[in-house]
Amino acid sequence: MTELLPYQQEGAEAIYNFRGRVLLADQMGLGKTIQSLYWITKIPKHRPVVIVCPASLKYAWQAEAMLHFNMRTEVLEGHCNGAEQLPGSIVILNYDILGSWLPLLLQARPRCVILDECQFIKSLKAKRTKHALKLVQRVPSVLALSGTPLTNRPIELWPILKAVRPDLFPSLEKYAWRYCKPRWAFYGWRFDGATHLKELHRILRSECMIRRLKKNVLPQLPAKRRKFICFQLKPAQQNIYDEAQTDFLRWLGKQNASKA
């Protein structure tokens, strides 16, 4: 098993102190994935585990789980085929197919859900947001991961907080009036601004958010490392890739011609 860096160990302890309901907002490159996987190893009775992420990261999650913790996971692809049970106790799927698999996931009663790149559920109107919020209902442990959680539009943070700590700001209306700088437009109130951000940041820090920047942990960081990220190509992308592999110069010429 891979040994965590000191700040990553502190992050894992913070997840425990927050009782497994966390907005893990470390800057990109600080190891949000490995901290989350470590948490899974510490709650072996909390199964099934569901990891939801962008499609391009599914196999990266699977590889990281095996590499660092010898953890077996199953990647879900396409629409649910009517299976009666999940293919494993730790499953990984992308936001785009979450709706199809949702009935089976709810039937399995997951005990831990990880929402990677949780800014994907920033819009309350989006289907994937509605599916994600339904998935995490009554789940003991919810980890939302994002390197950029708090932008200049706090209204986009509320769905994420609803997933992680629905008790923290139960009223969208009160949250919006306090932190989203309401303004009147000719068609009604808009909540696309920001105000009282220091107060919001302080509450999040004390209640559910873990946030470290690279400059904060620079002495602990190892030398720069590179790694391959595997992902499945869509049919059109696969055709382009196959053509490039067969005759790269011809393919490159076509690309340059299309840009001319």
For each residue, the residues with C-beta under 8 A, 3 or more apart:
1: 41 68 69 70
2: 34 67 68 69
3:
4: 8 9 12 31 34 35 38
5: 8 9 31 217 220 221 222
6: 9 10 220
7: 10 11 30 212 216 217 220
8: 4 5 11 12 30 31 34 35 38
9: 4 5 6 12 13
10: 6 7 13 14
11: 7 8 14 15 24 26 35 210 212
12: 4 8 9 15 16 35 38 39 42
13: 9 10 16 17
14: 10 11 17 18 22 210
15: 11 12 18 20 22 24 35 39 143 210
16: 12 13 19 20 39 42
17: 13 14
18: 14 15 21 22 207 208 210
19: 16 141
20: 15 16 39 43 46 112 140 141 142 143
21: 18 141 142 143 164 165 208
22: 14 15 18 142 143 144 164 208 209 210
23: 118 144 146 149 160 161 164 204 208 209 210
24: 11 15 32 35 36 143 144 145 146 210
25: 145 146 147 148 149 150 209 210 211
26: 11 30 31 32 35 147 210 211 212
27: 30 147 212 213 214
28: 147
29: 214
30: 7 8 26 27 212 214 217
31: 4 5 8 26 34 35
32: 24 26 35 36 116 145 147
33: 36 37 60 61 64 116 145
34: 2 4 8 31 37 38 64 68
35: 4 8 11 12 15 24 26 31 32 38 39
36: 24 32 33 39 40 114 116 143 145
37: 33 34 40 41 64 65 68 69 71
38: 4 8 12 34 35 41 42 68 69
39: 12 15 16 20 35 36 42 43 112 141 143
40: 36 37 43 46 49 69 71 90 112
41: 1 37 38 44 69 71
42: 12 16 38 39
43: 20 39 40 46 111 112 141
44: 41 47
45: 111
46: 20 40 43 49 111 112 140 141
47: 44 89 90 111 112
48: 86 88 89 90 91 108 109 110 111 112
49: 40 46 89 90 91 110 111 112 113 114
50: 91 93 105 110 112 113 114 135
51: 61 73 90 91 92 93 113 114 116
52: 92 93 94 95 98 113 114 115 116 132 135
53: 57 58 61 92 94 95 114 115 116 117
54: 57 58 94 95 116 117 120
55: 58 94 95 96 231 232
56: 60 229 231
57: 53 54 60 61 116 117 229 231
58: 53 54 55 61 62 75 92 93 94 231 232
59: 62 63 75 229 230 231 232
60: 33 56 57 63 64 229 230 231
61: 33 51 53 57 58 64 65 73 92 116
62: 58 59 65 66 73 75 92
63: 59 60 66 67 230
64: 33 34 37 60 61 67 68
65: 37 61 62 68 69 71 72 73 90
66: 62 63 69 70 71 72 73
67: 2 63 64
68: 1 2 34 37 38 64 65 71
69: 1 2 37 38 40 41 65 66
70: 1 66
71: 37 40 41 65 66 68 90
72: 65 66 88 90
73: 51 61 62 65 66 88 90 91 92
74: 86 87 88 90 91 92
75: 58 59 62 91 92 93
76: 80 87 91 92 93 97 101
77: 97 232
78: 81 97 100
79: 97 100 101
80: 76 83 97 100 101 103 104
81: 78
82:
83: 80 86 87 104
84:
85: 104 108
86: 48 74 83 89 91 104 105 108
87: 74 76 83 91
88: 48 72 73 74 91
89: 47 48 49 86
90: 40 47 48 49 51 65 71 72 73 74
91: 48 49 50 51 73 74 75 76 86 87 88 105
92: 51 52 53 58 61 62 73 74 75 76
93: 50 51 52 58 75 76 97 98 101
94: 52 53 54 55 58 97 98
95: 52 53 54 55 98 120 121 128 131 132
96: 55 128
97: 76 77 78 79 80 93 94 100 101
98: 52 93 94 95 101 102 128 131 132 135
99: 102 127 128 131
100: 78 79 80 97
101: 76 79 80 93 97 98 104 105
102: 98 99 105 106 131 134 135
103: 80 106 107
104: 80 83 85 86 101 107 108
105: 50 86 91 101 102 108 110 135
106: 102 103 109 134 135
107: 103 104
108: 48 85 86 104 105
109: 48 106 138
110: 48 49 50 105 113 135 139
111: 43 45 46 47 48 49 139 140 141
112: 20 39 40 43 46 47 48 49 50 139 140 141 142 143
113: 49 50 51 52 110 135 136 139 141 142 143
114: 36 49 50 51 52 53 142 143 145
115: 52 53 118 120 121 132 136 142 143 144 145 160 163
116: 32 33 36 51 52 53 54 57 61 145
117: 53 54 57 120 145 146
118: 23 115 121 144 145 146 149 160 163
119: 122 146 148 149 156 160
120: 54 95 115 117 128
121: 95 115 118 126 128 129 132 133 159 160 163
122: 119 129 156 157 159 160
123: 126 129 156 159
124: 129 130 158 159 172
125: 129
126: 121 123 129 130
127: 99 130 131
128: 95 96 98 99 120 121 131 132
129: 121 122 123 124 125 126 132 133 159
130: 124 126 127 133 134
131: 95 98 99 102 127 128 134 135
132: 52 95 98 115 121 128 129 135 136 163
133: 121 129 130 136 137 159 162 163
134: 102 106 130 131 137
135: 50 52 98 102 105 106 110 113 131 132 139
136: 113 115 132 133 139 142 163
137: 133 134
138: 109
139: 110 111 112 113 135 136 142
140: 20 46 111 112
141: 19 20 21 39 43 46 111 112 113
142: 20 21 22 112 113 114 115 136 139 163 164
143: 15 20 21 22 24 36 39 112 113 114 115 164
144: 22 23 24 115 118 149 160 163 164
145: 24 25 32 33 36 114 115 116 117 118
146: 23 24 25 117 118 119 149 160
147: 25 26 27 28 32
148: 25 119 151
149: 23 25 118 119 144 146 157 160 209 211
150: 25 154 157 197 200 201 204
151: 148 154 156 157
152: 194
153: 156 157 180 192 193 194
154: 150 151 157 158 175 179 180 194 197 200
155: 158 176 179 180 191 192
156: 119 122 123 151 153 159
157: 122 149 150 151 153 154 160 161
158: 124 154 155 161 162 169 172 175 176
159: 121 122 123 124 129 133 156 162 163
160: 23 115 118 119 121 122 144 146 149 157 163 164
161: 23 157 158 164 165 166 168 169 204 208
162: 133 158 159 165 166 169
163: 115 118 121 132 133 136 142 144 159 160 166
164: 21 22 23 142 143 144 160 161 168 208
165: 21 161 162 168 169 207 208
166: 161 162 163 170
167: 170
168: 161 164 165 203 207 208
169: 158 161 162 165 172 174 175
170: 166 167
171: 174 175
172: 124 158 169 175 176
173: 176 177
174: 169 171 177 178
175: 154 158 169 171 172 178 179 180
176: 155 158 172 173 179 180 182 191
177: 173 174 180 182 191
178: 174 175 195 196
179: 154 155 175 176 194 195 196 197 199 200
180: 153 154 155 175 176 177 191 192 193 194 195
181: 191 193 194 195
182: 176 177 189 190 191 193
183: 189 190 192 193
184: 188 189 190
185: 188 189 190
186:
187:
188: 184 185
189: 182 183 184 185
190: 182 183 184 185 193
191: 155 176 177 180 181 182
192: 153 155 180 183
193: 153 180 181 182 183 190
194: 152 153 154 179 180 181 197
195: 178 179 180 181
196: 178 179 199 200
197: 150 154 179 194 200 201
198: 201 202
199: 179 196 202 203
200: 150 154 179 196 197 203 204
201: 150 197 198 204 205
202: 198 199 205 206
203: 168 199 200 206 207
204: 23 150 161 200 201 207 208 209
205: 201 202 209 211
206: 202 203
207: 18 165 168 203 204
208: 18 21 22 23 161 164 165 168 204
209: 22 23 25 149 204 205
210: 11 14 15 18 22 23 24 25 26
211: 25 26 149 205
212: 7 11 26 27 30 216 217
213: 27 216 217
214: 27 29 30 217 218 221
215: 218
216: 7 212 213
217: 5 7 30 212 213 214 220 221
218: 214 215 221
219:
220: 5 6 7 217
221: 5 214 217 218
222: 5 225
223:
224:
225: 222
226:
227:
228:
229: 56 57 59 60
230: 59 60 63
231: 55 56 57 58 59 60
232: 55 58 59 77
233: 237 238 241
234: 237 238
235: 238 239
236: 239 240
237: 233 234 240 241
238: 233 234 235 241 242
239: 235 236 242 243
240: 236 237 243 244 251
241: 233 237 238 244 245
242: 238 239 245 246
243: 239 240 246 247 250 251
244: 240 241 247 248 251 252
245: 241 242 248
246: 242 243 251
247: 243 244 250 251
248: 244 245 251 252
249: 252 253
250: 243 247 253 254
251: 240 243 244 246 247 248 254 255
252: 244 248 249 255 256
253: 249 250 256 257
254: 250 251 257 258
255: 251 252 258 259
256: 252 253 259 260
257: 253 254 260
258: 254 255
259: 255 256
260: 256 257
